């Protein structure tokens, strides 16, 4: 189980909820995933995020997959994973940090999300 934080590029003229509803209604669990198609702007945003994380929280591990760019952070505060496809990003944090023990890793997740 994880804490999940989702970021989504809102479709023009729609709200976040409307965008999410449209994406969810089009979801087909039997369909093949479409490979991501990152623009130069998407890649530049990813690079800015990585540089900020290196400065503010320390080393990260990254890997590029056909469907997302993935970043892992294993540090003193704990573990988090970010998956990015240009139009959305998800941060997953293992649900093993109860109460106040979750504060350090959530602070790192906030650094990631504000990047």
C-alpha positions in Angstrom: 0.0 0.0 0.0 1.2 3.5 -0.8 0.4 7.1 -0.3 -0.3 8.4 -3.8 -0.1 12.0 -5.0 -1.3 12.6 -8.6 -0.6 15.6 -10.8 -2.5 16.0 -14.0 -2.3 18.5 -16.9 -5.8 19.8 -17.0 -7.4 19.8 -20.5 -8.2 23.2 -22.0 -11.5 24.5 -20.9 -12.0 21.8 -18.3 -11.6 21.4 -14.6 -9.3 18.9 -12.9 -12.3 16.7 -12.0 -13.6 16.9 -15.6 -10.2 16.0 -17.0 -9.8 13.1 -14.5 -13.3 11.9 -15.3 -12.6 11.9 -19.1 -9.3 10.0 -18.6 -11.0 7.5 -16.4 -14.0 7.0 -18.7 -11.6 6.3 -21.6 -9.5 3.7 -19.6 -9.6 0.3 -21.0 -7.7 -2.3 -18.9 -7.4 -4.6 -22.0 -5.9 -2.0 -24.3 -2.2 -1.8 -25.0 -0.5 1.2 -23.3 0.5 4.0 -25.6 4.2 4.9 -25.4 4.8 8.4 -24.1 5.5 11.1 -26.6 7.5 13.8 -24.8 8.0 17.2 -26.3 11.1 19.3 -25.7 9.2 21.3 -23.2 8.3 18.1 -21.3 11.9 17.0 -21.2 13.1 20.4 -20.1 10.6 20.3 -17.2 11.9 16.8 -16.2 15.5 18.1 -16.3 14.6 21.1 -14.1 12.9 18.8 -11.6 16.0 16.6 -11.5 18.3 19.5 -10.9 16.2 20.9 -8.1 16.0 17.5 -6.4 19.7 17.0 -6.6 20.2 20.5 -4.9 17.4 20.2 -2.3 17.2 16.5 -1.3 20.2 14.7 -2.7 20.9 11.9 -5.1 18.1 10.2 -7.1 18.0 7.3 -9.5 16.3 7.7 -12.8 15.3 5.4 -15.6 13.4 5.9 -18.9 10.7 3.4 -19.8 8.5 3.4 -22.9 5.6 4.7 -20.9 7.2 7.0 -18.3 10.3 8.6 -16.9 10.8 7.2 -13.4 12.7 8.6 -10.4 13.5 6.9 -7.2 14.7 8.6 -4.0 16.1 6.4 -1.2 17.4 8.6 1.6 17.4 9.1 5.3 13.7 10.2 5.2 12.6 7.1 3.3 11.7 6.0 -0.2 9.6 7.6 -2.9 9.0 7.0 -6.5 7.8 9.5 -9.2 6.5 8.5 -12.6 6.2 11.2 -15.3 4.8 11.0 -18.8 4.6 14.6 -19.8 0.9 15.1 -19.1 0.8 13.6 -15.6 2.9 12.6 -12.7 2.4 10.3 -9.8 4.4 10.1 -6.6 4.2 6.9 -4.6 5.4 6.6 -1.0 5.3 3.3 0.8 2.7 3.3 3.6 5.2 2.3 6.3 5.6 5.7 7.9 2.9 6.3 10.5 1.9 9.6 12.0 4.8 12.0 12.6 7.3 9.5 11.2 5.8 10.3 7.7 6.7 14.0 8.0 10.3 13.8 6.6 9.4 11.8 3.5 6.3 13.9 2.9 8.5 17.0 3.0 10.7 15.4 0.3 7.6 14.6 -1.7 6.6 18.3 -1.4 10.0 19.3 -2.8 9.4 16.9 -5.7 5.9 18.2 -6.3 6.9 21.9 -6.3 9.8 21.2 -8.7 
